[in-house]
Amino acid sequence: MTTPYSPPDWAFEFHGHRCPFMPIGYRMGRLAMARLDVEREKDHGFYVIAELGEAHPQTCMMDGIQAATGATYGKLLLSRTFWGKLAAVFAHPEKGAVRYALNADFMDEMGKHEFFRYRKRGVEPSAIPAEITDDLVKWIAELPDETMYKVQDVDLPDLVYEPVKGSFNKTKCSSCGEYVFDRYVRMKDGSPLCIPCSRYEPAPQRR
């Protein structure tokens, strides 16, 4: 079955360029929402664990997923495993969870498109001739869902996702005078400091 889940123009504008992976992520998100019978998330009830890494082309999928689901990075509803896989788990505490992954055969076929010859030469997506990009985006939109995606139901107890609890509590840094939220305050000689003023170097945090 081919679904009509193509991104609206504003999603391409948000992403910044036309490419195949943002629409792939958008469609993936919409399919997951339909399967779980959930609406686009307004607050904090629906979340996504993306199995993506942190480089092109895979990260373009994340913008599509966010645009489709409302499970955004800014609302702490999107996390990454950094496994470098083209897959994501979509979960709702009351509706269950489902994992979508791109089929290898689909990836192999898509990789033959002229668009990727440009990308492998280092040409940015916005500099690729529009007719080449549009041809690929149209080809993807017309494919059956089952050609593109592998779908697996996931048991919620198997998921490990603990979003950071929100807090409005803040303290003024005694050095720079700027506010810092309390969980990031560092005490030095009895005075509250922000991390830059304290010269504290936290371990890198990735989401």
N, C-alpha and C positions, 0 to 999 in steps of 0.2 A: 504494500500500500504506500502511496506517496501522499504525504501530508502537506497542507498549505502553510507550513511554518517557516516562512521566509522573513528575515529581519525587516522592520520598517526603516525608512530612511534615517530616522534619528539615531538608530543603533549604529549605522555606518558612520554617521557624523561623530558620534561619541567615540567610536573606535579610531577614527582618524583616516582610514583608507578602506578601499574595497579589497577584499581578499577572500579566499575560500574558507579559512578556518574560523573566522568570526561567525559566518552563517552556520557552519557545522555545529559550533557550540550553542548557538541560539536554538537551532532545531532540536538538539539534544536536550536542552533545558525544557523546551515546550513539551516534548514527548514525555519526559519524566514527570512533569506537572500533570499532564493528562492521565498518565498511568496511576499516579498517586491520588488523583482527584483533588488537587490543591490549586488555589489561586496564586497569582503573583504576590510575593511576600511584601507586606507593607511594614511589618515590624520585625519580630525576631523569632518566628515560629518554625521556619523552614531553613534548612542549611545544606551546604554542598561541601563534600570533601573531594577535591580534584586531585587526581593522581599525576598531575602534570609537573614538569620541571620549571625552569625559569628562562628559557630562551625561545626565539622563533624556531619553528612556526607555531609550536604548541600553545604558547601563551595567548595567542589571538583567540583561542577557544574560550578563554576565561572571560573575556569581554562579552562574548556572545551569551555565555551562561548567565552572567550577571544581568545583562539586558533582558533576557527572557524571564528569569525567575524572580528578580528582586532580591536574591540572596547575594548581597554585595559585600565586597571587602570592607567597605566603610562601616557596615553594620555588624561586622565580625561574623558573618554568616558563610564566609567562603574561606576554606583553608586548603593548603597543599601538602601532599606527602613528599614531593620532590622525587618521585619515582621515574619521571620522564616517560610516563605512559599516556596514551591518548584516551583517557577514561575519567569518569567521575561518578561518585555516589551521591544521590539526591535523597534526602531523608526528612521525614516529618515525624515527630514523636508519637502522633496519634494515627497517622496514615501508613507508616512503614517506610521502607527504603528500597531503592532500586539503583543498580549500577548499569551505566551505558558505556560501551567501549567501541572504538572504531574498528570495523572488520579489516583484517590485513589485506584481503583481496581488493577491497575498496581503495585502501591506501595505495596499493601497487598500481591500480588502474589510474587513479587520480594523479599519481606521480609522473605519468607519461605526458601530461598536459604541458603545452608550451610555456605556461605561466611559470613553471618551476625551472625551466631553463634560464629564464631571466633571474629568478631568485638565487639560483646557484652561482650566478655570475656576480652576485652582490647588488643587483638592481633592487631598489626599494619598491614596495608594492605600488605606491602612488606614482612611480615613474614608469610602470609597465603600461603599454598601450591599453586603453580602456576596452577595446574590443576583445582583447585576449583575456583580460580579467573577467569581463562580463560573460564571455562564453563559458568559462569555467564555473562561475557562480550559477549560471542558468543550468548547466549540466548537473551540478549537485542538486539543485532545487527539484529537478525532475526525476531523480532516482528514488526507488522505493526505500522506505525506512529500513527494511530488513537487509537491503544491500549494504547500507552504510553502517548500521549499528548492531552490536551484540548486546542483548539485554539479560540481566540476571537480577532476581529478587535477592535482597540482602536482609539478614536478621539484624534488627536493631541492637540486640545485646552484643553483637560482634563489632559494632562501631565504637571507636574511642574518640570522642569529640567533646571537649570541655571548654566552651567559650568563656572568655574572661568576664567576670561579673562587673557590670558597670557601676560607676560611682561618680558623684558630682563633687566629692570632697577634694579640696585643693589648698595649697599652702603657698605663700609668697616666698620666693627664694631670697635669703638674707644677703646675697651678693648682687645679683642683677636686678632684683625687684620684680621679676616676672613670675606669674603664677605657674605652678606645676602640680599636676594631679598627684594625690598623696602616695600612690603606690610607687611613684618614681622619685620621691623625695629621698635624699641622702643626708644623714646627719654627720656633721663634722665640727668637732669642738663645741658640741651642744647646740649648733645652729643648723636650721634646715637649708639645704642647698639643692638646686637642680643638678642633673647629671653633668652637664658641661662645666658648671662652676665647681663641682666637687672633684672633677677630673676622674670620676669613677668610670671604668670601662666595662660595661656589661657584656655578657656573652651574646654573640649575634643571635637575634631572634628572627626566624623566618616563618611566614605564613603562606 
